[in-house]
Amino acid sequence: MSDSLVRNMFTVPMRNLILLIIGLKGETHGYEILKEIEKVSRGSWKPSHGNLYTMLNKMVEEGLIEPREEYHGKRKLVKYTLTEKGWNYLKEANELALQSLYIAVQYHEMLREKLKQMGYGKDIAVEAIDGYVELLDRVISILEAKKKSLLELKEKAEKGREKKSVTGTGS
């Protein structure tokens, strides 16, 4: 995969990635966010400090994150945490990401078939197949856990509904 393609993959969802990093770490500062982005992109892309702090300031203005200043001698360190609005935004983005994953897998398979039909398909190396199977196993595990939690949630809701209809006043 070319560096420019990887770089472009990360510029669009950068806001969500920053919020995700802050949410998972609980509280973090800009340098930690930069290092985490570099790790996620496998070192192929890192936003400039100026771009990152512009985005962080915009998210503060929008009420998604809250800054907290710490002083270490004369050095000021700003740490960020998610606000309630930030958590809600991230929750919605996470649900959308799950739906997008499903669509991306469908497109991936359709494209693979089309490339094969056009003669661009080639044999896949055993290592690539192993990596692909490992990725699919992780995705399946995540989706099975999500399915289980949703079925439990549905069961609780149905029990709550049954309880209300049994204990209702009947009026």
N, C-alpha and C positions, 0 to 999 in steps of 0.2 A: 504494500500500500504506500503510495507516495506521501511525502511529508505534507504537501499542500492539501491533499485530500483529508488527511487526518486533522490538520489544522482547521479546515473548514467544518469538519464534523463537530468541533468543540466550540466554535464561535457562536453558533445559534443558541444552544441551550446553556450558555455560560451563566446566566442569571440563576437558573435552577440548580446548576452545579454548585455555585457559590452558596446558595441557601442550604443545599443539602450538606455541604461541608460544615457550615456553621451549625446546622441542626444536629448532625451526628457528633460533632466535637463538643457541643454545648456552649462553649465560648471560645472564640479564637481571634487571632489578629491577622492582618493582611499578609504578612510573610508566611504564616502557616497555610493560609489559603493558596498562595502562589505555589508553595511546595507540593501541596496536595493536588492541585491542578496539573502540575508537571508530572506527578506520579501517575495520575489517571490517564494522561495522554502518552504515557510511556516515554516521557522526555522529549517528545516531538513538538510540543507547543507550550508556551508559557506567556500569558498576557503581560504587558508592560505594567509596571507599578502604577503609572498614571492612569491607564485604562481600568485597572482593578479598583483603585480608590475612587475614580469617577463613578463606577458602577456601585460601589459600596455607599457612597454619599447619596446617590439617587435612591437606593433601597432604604436608606435612613429616612429621606424625605417622604417616601411612600409609606413609611410606617411598617416595613417588613422586618427590619432589623433595628436593634438599639445599640448605640455605642457606649462604652464605658472606658473612661480614661484612667490609666495607671501611670504613676511616675516612678521611675527607677533612677534616682539622682536627678539629673537635669533631663534625662531622656523620657519622652512621653510615649506610651504604648496605648493604642486604642484597641480594645477587644470588643467583639460583636457577638450578640445573642439574638436569636429569633424572637420576635414579638408574637402575640397570639395571631395577628394578621399574617405574619410570616409562616407560622405553622399551618394555618388554613390554606394559604397559597401553595405550600409545599405538598400538603395532602392532596389537593386537586391535581397538581402537576404529577404526583406519583401515580394517581389513577390513570391519567392520560398517558403516562409513559408505559404503563402495563398494556393498555389498549394499543398503543403504537408498536410495542414489541410484537404483538400478535400480527399486526398488519405487516410489519417489517419482515417477519419470517415468511409470510405468504408471498410477498414481493420477491424475497430472496429466492424462494423455490421457483417461482414463475420465471424469473430472470435466468436462473441456472438452466432451466429447461429450454428457454428461447436461445440462449447462447449455444447450447448443445445442438439444437436444430440447425443453427446457422453455421455450425462447424467450428465454433470457438471453444466448445467444451473440450476439456482435456482430462486425462486421468488425474486423479487427485492422489497426492503422496500419502502414504500410510500415516505419517506424522500429522498431516493436516486432518485426516479422517479422525484420528485419535483426539485431536484438539476440538474438532467439531462435535464429536460424541460427548466429550467432557463438558463442553459448553451446553449442549442440549440437556444433559443430565442435571446440570445446575439449574437451568431454566425450568425443567420439569419439576424439580424439587420445590422451587419457589412457587410455581403455579399450583402444585398439590397442596402446599401449606395454605396458600391464599384460598383455594377452593374449600379446604377444611374449615378455615375460620369463617368464611361466608356461610357455609352450611350450618355451623354452630350458631351464628348470628341469626340466621333465618329461623332455626328451631326455637331460639329464645323468643323471637318476635311472635312466632305462632303460639307458643305457650302463653305469652303475655296477653295475646288476643283472646285465647280460650278462657283464661282466667277472668278477663274483663267481662266476657259475655256470661260467664257463670255467676260472677259476683255483682253483676250490674243490678240496678234497681228495677229494671223491667219497664220503666216508664217511657 
